[in-house]
Amino acid sequence: MENAAPIDWISNLPDELLLHILSLLPTKLAFSTTVLSKRWTPLSKLLTALHFHDESLHDKDAFVHFRSFLDSVMLSIKLIKTLHLKCESIHWQQHGRFNNLIQTAKRHPLENLYLYFTLFNMNNRITLPPTTFTFPKLVVLKVKNFGLQGDISVDLPSLKTLHLDVIYLKNHENFKKFIYGCPILEDLNITHVYYITQDESSKVNTGEFKSLQKLIRADICESDVPFTAIYNVQILKLWVNRKLPEQVIIPNNRSFQNLIHLELFAIASEYCEDLMGLLQNCPKLQSLTIAVLRDQDLFKNWKYPITVPNCISSHLRSCTLRFDAFEVDLRLATYILKYAPLLEVLKFTMFDALQLRGALEELISCPRISSKCNINISIGFGY
């Protein structure tokens, strides 16, 4: 038995399981398995998920070789459903042939597309062709650190997840095309979308936007996203660097009627002064988080509202407040404790440990309408 030939247990696995294993590997490594056994050779061409990473190829010849490998693989495989491409080389801009890459991808029933570039700046960025985003079956699209040429076309009728992170568009009108080009979108994540043209005539009239009817969650960070497009959202995470626009703070019967979870992050408390106006437009809100960074006089102009927002009086169950300042104003916390009968937990995080005891005593002693509310105060830093 000691001299018995070793058994290749892996190669004896069913094709479906082997394909699943290969799909989890970087594509270059998956194709290298063909040297192990003839059994593996046809399997590599049956892959439906491809993962490419140029591995910081700053050598031009090595990069050209990588691009040739990428092209040959995409042409040799029949049905690509997932394409994950991470770009690090400085040669992508001049020798990446992204237009050819996108056109090859469109020959496949692509469902998931991930494009990441790590060397992004205004003078050294990959620019995608204007017809990049016209995939009939694409469900998930995540793009990071890219520019888009001129007037783009967007036709993504099956898209449910859209993440745009540090993207340069020609103008607001091209962002509008993303909204209208994804009619059944459920998950929207927008971080730092910039516009090359700042002409006033090109800016979007936010009133023109129709709400995304299927939207479930949205994460918006420092981007000029029209709120009317996300009125149907259920879960909203919002990073605010300016005052909230009128269409979300003036009471109306349209905005955020389905919102149940809101996280609001702001650099200064002045951006939260119209918080009650926003809450008046979120009648079903159950979970509220507010975090304010670097502010010395919190809610200095905040006034108690004449009427209690319906979400506070009828739905709010969880509230988290985070103020990274040395002087903490507890008016908002005491107001919520006083008027939220369904509140189950109030979490309060502050920057200064010296205030911990005083804040805890004040919150515990203040009137609260909910008999089952737990108060949790802690020290923390950052978001």
N, C-alpha and C positions, 0 to 999 in steps of 0.2 A: 504493500500500500504506500510505502514511503516513496517509491519511484513512479507512482501513478501520475498520468498527465493531469495538469490542473484543468478544472472545468470552468469555462467562460459563462458564468451564471448571468452576467448582464446581457450578453448577446442573445441569450435564450428567452429574454423577456418579450412580451407581446409588442408588436409594432406601436400600438397606441401609447403604451407606457414609455417606450424608448423616445418617441416623438415628443412626449410631454417633457421628459428629462432634457432633451436637446433644446427645446424651446426656452428653457430657463437659463441656458448658457449664452455668453456672447457669441454672435454668429461665427466669428473667426474660429473660436474654440470648437464650436459645434461641427464645423466643416473639417477641422483637423482630425476628428474621430474616424474619418474614413480610412485612415492608415491603420487602424486597429484591426478591422475585419471587413471582408467584402459585404457582410450583412449590413454594415452601417452606410455604405456608399449610396444606395437609393434613398435611404431615410432622410439624408440631409436635404434632398431636393423636394421632400414632402413637407418641410417646415412651413408653418403659416405665420410664425412670429420671428422677426429678425431684430437683433440688437447690435448696432454698430457704434464703435467708439474709436475715434482716430488716435487716441492715446498721446495727445500732445506732439504730433508729428511735425516738428519744425523743419525737418529736412525735406526739401522739395521732392526729391526722387522717391523718398519713402511715402510721402503724401500721395504722389501720383500713382504709386503702386497700390496704396489703400483704396483710392478712388476706382481703380480698375477692378479690384476685388469686389468692391461694393456693387459696381455695375454688373459684373458677371454673375454674381449671386442673385441679384434682383431679376435678371433676365432668364436665369436657369430655373427659378422656382415658379410654379404655376399659379398658386393662390396665396398671396400675402395678405394677411388680415391685420397684422400689427407691425408697424415700423417705428423703431426707436433709434434715433440718431443723435449722438452727443458729439459736438464739434469743438475741438480745442486748437487745431492748427491755424497758424497765421496765413496759410495758403488757401483757405477756403474762399476768400474774397475774390482772388484772381483766377484760381484754378479749380474751384469747387464744382462748376457746371451744375448749379442747383436747378436750373431750368430743365436740364436733361433728367436729373434725378426725379423731379416732381412729375414729369411726363411719364417716366417709367412706372412710378408708383400708381399713376392713374389707370394703368392697364390691369391693376389688380383690384379685387373687391375689398379695399382697405377699410377697416373699421376703427382702428386706433392709430393715431399718428402723434409722435412725440419728437419735437425738434428743439434741441438745446445748444446754445453757443455760449462759451465761457469767456471769450475775449472781447466782449462787446464794449464799444464806445462809438461816439459819433463819427470818428474818422476811420474806424476799422471795424466794420460790421458786415455781416452777410445780408445781402438784400435779396429778398424772395421775389419771384416774378409775380405780376398782378393777378394771374389766374391760378395761384397756388391753392386757394380754398374753394374748389369746386369738386367735391367728392360726394356722390349720391348716397353712399352707404356708410360714410364716416360717422362714428358714434362718439368717440373721444378725441379731442384735439387739444394738445398742450404745446405752446410755443414760448420760448424764452430767449430774449436778447437778439432780436432780428429787426430789420427794417423791411418795409414793403414799398415796392416801386409804384409811383404814380397812383392812378385811379384803379382800385382793386375790384375784383369780382368775387362775391361770396355766395355760394349756393350749397348749403349744407342741410338738406331737408331731414336727415336722420340724426343730426348731432344732438346729444344730450349733455355733454360735458365740454365746456370751453374754458381754458386757462390761458390768459395772455399776460406775460410778465416781461416788462421793459420792452415795449414794442413802439416803433416809430411809424406813424402813418402820415400820409400827405396832409390830411385835414380831418375835421370833425365828420364831414360827410362820409368818409371812408369807414369811420367807426360805426356810423349809422348802418352801413351795409352789413356789418357783422351782426347787429341786432336783428335786422330784417331777414338775414340769410340763414338764421338758425331758429325756425319757428317753433320747434318742440324742445327747446333748451331747458334743462332741469338744474344744471350746476354751472354757475358763472363765477369765475375768479379773474378779476382784473387788477393788475398791479403796475402802476407807472406806465400808462399809455401816453405817448407824446405826439405832438403834431408839428410837422416841419413847417407848414404854412399857418401863420397866425392871422391871416386876413379876416377881418370881422365878418365879411360877407360869406365866409365859408363855415362859420360856426353854426352848430346845430340848434334849431329851435326845439327845445326839449318838449314842448307841447305836441310836437308832431309824432312823437314816439308812441307806438302801441305797446301795451304790456305783453310780456312774454307769458302766454297763458299756462304753460307747464312748469314754470320756474319754481324750484323748491328751495334752493340755497344760493346765496350770493355773497362773495367776499370782495369788497371794493376798497382799494388802497390808493389814495392820491391820484385818482383818475377822474376825468370829467365824464362820468357815466350819468346819463339822464335818468332821474329817479322814476319818471313815468314808465320807463321800460321794465322796471323791476317791481312794480306795484303788487304783483301777485305772489311775491316771494314769501316763503314761510320761515326761513332762517336767514338772517342778515348779519354780516360782520362788516362794520363800516369804520374806516380810518379817516378821520376828519382833520383837515388842515386849514379850514376856513368855515365861515358861518354856513349853516344849513340853508338851502334854497327855500324860497317861499312855498313851492309846491308840496313840501313835506311838513311845513310847520303851520300853515294856515289850515284850519279845520275844513275838511271836505269829505265827500262820500266815496272817494275813489282809492286813496292811497293806503296801502298796507292793510287791507281788510283781512288778509290771511296770515299775517305775521304773528308767530308765536314765540320766536327767540330772537333777541336783538343784542348784539355786542357793539358798543360804541367806544372807539378809542380816539382821544384827542390830545394834541400837544398842549393846549391851554384851555382853561375852563370857559373862556368867553365863547368858545365854539359850542358849548353845551347849554348856553343861556336859554336857547329856544327848545330845550329838551321837552318841556311839557307840551309845546305845540306839536312836536313829533309824536309824543305818546297819545295825544288826542286822536291821531290818525292811525293808531295801532290798537283797535278795540279788543282784539283777542290775545294780546301779548301775555305770555305766561312766565317767560324768563328774560331778565334784563341784566346786562353787564355794562358798567361804565368805568372807563379807566382814563385818568387824566395825568399827563406827565409834565413835570417841570412847571409848576404854577405855585405862586406864593399867596394868592388871594382867591381861593376857590369860590366860584359862584357869587362873586361880589355884587353882581347886579340881578341875581336870581330872586324872583318874587314868587310867593305862594300863589298858585292859580286860584281863580274864583270858583271854578268847578273842578272836581276831581276827575282825572281821565278815567274812562270806563275800564280800561285794562287794569288799572290799579284797584279800583273798587270791586271788580268782578272776576278777574282772571289771574292776576300776578301771583305766582307761587315761589319764585326764586329771584333774589336780587343780589348782585355782586358789585361792590363799589371799591375802586382802587384809586387812591390819590397819592401820587409820589411827590408830596410837598411837605414843608416843615409845619405849616399851619393848616390844620384840617377843619373844614366847615362841615358840621354834621346835619345841617338843615335838611338836605335831601333825604338822608337816612331816617331821620326822625319823622319826616313827612310820610314816607312810605310805610313806616311802622304804624303810624296813626291811621292810615286810610286803606291799607291792604288787608282785608279780612281773611283771605285765603293764603297769605304768605306763610311759607313753611321754613324758609331759611334766608337769613340776611348775612352775607359775608362782607366784611369790611377789612381792607388791607391798606396799611399806611406805611409811610417811609420812616417816620421818626419814632423810635422805641419809647422815648420819654412821654409821648402822648398816649401810649397804649392804655395805661390804667385809667386815665381821665376819660378817654373816649368810651371805654368799656362801661364805666360807671354811668356816664350820661345816657348811653343807649339802653342799658338795662333799666334805668329809672324812668325813662320817658314813656308816655302812654303808648300802648300798642293794642290794636283791635283784634289781632289774631292770637288765639290762646295757644296755638301749637307752633309758633315761630321760634326757631333756634337762632341765636346770634353768635357769630363766629368772627372774632377780630384777631388779625395777625400782622406780622411785619413782613414786608416783601419788597423786592426790587425789580423794576422792569416789567414787561408784559408777559 
